[in-house]
Amino acid sequence: MATLASTHVSTAVVSGGPLPITFMEDGLIVEVWRVPGGAANDTCAITPAFSNNIRALVTNLNAGHNLTTSANTNVTLTLGTGANASTSVAYDVWLICART
C-alpha cells in the first residue's frame, strides 16, 4: 500500500490565478485535484485550499472515500482494483465544497 501525492490543478483551470470555481447558484465551490494511478488499496489524502467543508466529490478514479454527511475538512481516497492500476495515467478529482 502506497500513499499517492495529489496536485491542486484549479489554478490551471481558472484564469487569473488560484481562485475557487463557483458551482451552480448555491454558494458551492469546486476544487480540481489530479491523482496518479496506483495499486489497489493505495491511498491519497486531499485537503482543499479554499474550504474546510467538503460536501461531495466527483471522479472517474475507481476509489472509495471517507466523506460523511457532516462537514469534512479533508478526504482520503482508497483505490480499488482495475484500470487505475497504471501509474502512467492520472485522474481528476472534483471536490464540491461549501464556502467557508
C-alpha positions as CSV (number, residue, x, y, z in Angstrom):
1,M,0.0,0.0,0.0
2,A,1.5,3.3,-1.1
3,T,0.5,6.9,-0.4
4,L,-0.1,8.9,-3.6
5,A,0.6,12.6,-3.9
6,S,-2.2,14.8,-5.4
7,T,-1.7,18.0,-7.3
8,H,-4.0,21.0,-7.0
9,V,-4.8,22.0,-10.6
10,S,-7.6,24.6,-10.1
11,T,-5.0,27.2,-10.9
12,A,-4.7,25.8,-14.4
13,V,-8.5,25.8,-14.8
14,V,-9.3,29.3,-13.6
15,S,-7.7,32.2,-15.4
16,G,-6.2,34.9,-13.2
17,G,-4.7,32.6,-10.5
18,P,-5.7,30.3,-7.7
19,L,-9.4,31.1,-7.3
20,P,-12.2,28.7,-6.4
21,I,-14.5,27.7,-9.2
22,T,-18.1,28.5,-8.4
23,F,-20.6,25.7,-8.7
24,M,-24.3,26.4,-9.6
25,E,-26.0,29.1,-7.6
26,D,-26.0,27.6,-4.1
27,G,-22.7,29.1,-3.0
28,L,-20.8,26.0,-3.6
29,I,-17.2,25.9,-5.0
30,V,-15.2,23.3,-6.8
31,E,-11.5,22.5,-6.5
32,V,-9.9,20.3,-9.1
33,W,-7.1,17.9,-8.0
34,R,-5.1,15.4,-10.0
35,V,-4.3,11.9,-8.6
36,P,-1.9,9.4,-10.2
37,G,-3.0,5.9,-10.8
38,G,-1.7,3.2,-8.4
39,A,-2.4,-0.2,-7.0
40,A,-5.4,-1.4,-5.1
41,N,-5.5,-0.1,-1.5
42,D,-3.1,2.8,-2.3
43,T,-4.4,6.0,-0.6
44,C,-4.4,9.7,-1.4
45,A,-5.3,12.4,1.1
46,I,-6.6,15.7,-0.2
47,T,-7.2,18.9,1.9
48,P,-8.9,21.6,-0.1
49,A,-7.2,25.0,-0.4
50,F,-10.4,27.2,-0.3
51,S,-12.8,25.4,2.0
52,N,-12.9,23.3,5.1
53,N,-16.3,21.8,4.3
54,I,-16.2,19.1,1.5
55,R,-19.8,18.1,0.7
56,A,-19.2,15.7,-2.2
57,L,-16.6,14.6,-4.8
58,V,-16.8,13.6,-8.5
59,T,-14.1,11.4,-10.1
60,N,-13.6,8.7,-12.7
61,L,-11.0,7.1,-10.4
62,N,-12.0,3.7,-9.1
63,A,-11.7,4.6,-5.4
64,G,-13.7,4.8,-2.2
65,H,-13.7,7.8,0.1
66,N,-14.3,8.6,3.8
67,L,-16.7,11.5,3.4
68,T,-19.6,11.7,5.9
69,T,-22.8,13.8,5.8
70,S,-21.2,16.3,8.2
71,A,-18.6,18.9,7.3
72,N,-15.4,17.2,6.0
73,T,-12.1,19.1,6.3
74,N,-10.3,16.6,4.0
75,V,-10.9,13.3,2.2
76,T,-8.9,10.2,1.8
77,L,-9.4,8.1,-1.3
78,T,-8.6,4.4,-1.3
79,L,-8.0,2.9,-4.7
80,G,-9.9,-0.1,-5.8
81,T,-8.8,-2.8,-8.3
82,G,-9.0,-2.3,-12.1
83,A,-7.9,0.2,-14.7
84,N,-6.4,2.7,-12.2
85,A,-3.6,0.3,-11.6
86,S,-1.4,2.0,-14.2
87,T,0.9,4.7,-12.7
88,S,1.3,6.2,-16.2
89,V,-2.2,7.8,-16.1
90,A,-3.8,10.4,-13.8
91,Y,-7.3,11.0,-12.7
92,D,-9.1,14.2,-11.8
93,V,-11.0,14.6,-8.6
94,W,-13.5,17.5,-8.2
95,L,-14.2,18.4,-4.6
96,I,-17.5,20.1,-4.2
97,C,-17.3,22.3,-1.2
98,A,-19.4,24.8,0.8
99,R,-18.0,28.3,1.1
100,T,-16.4,28.9,4.5
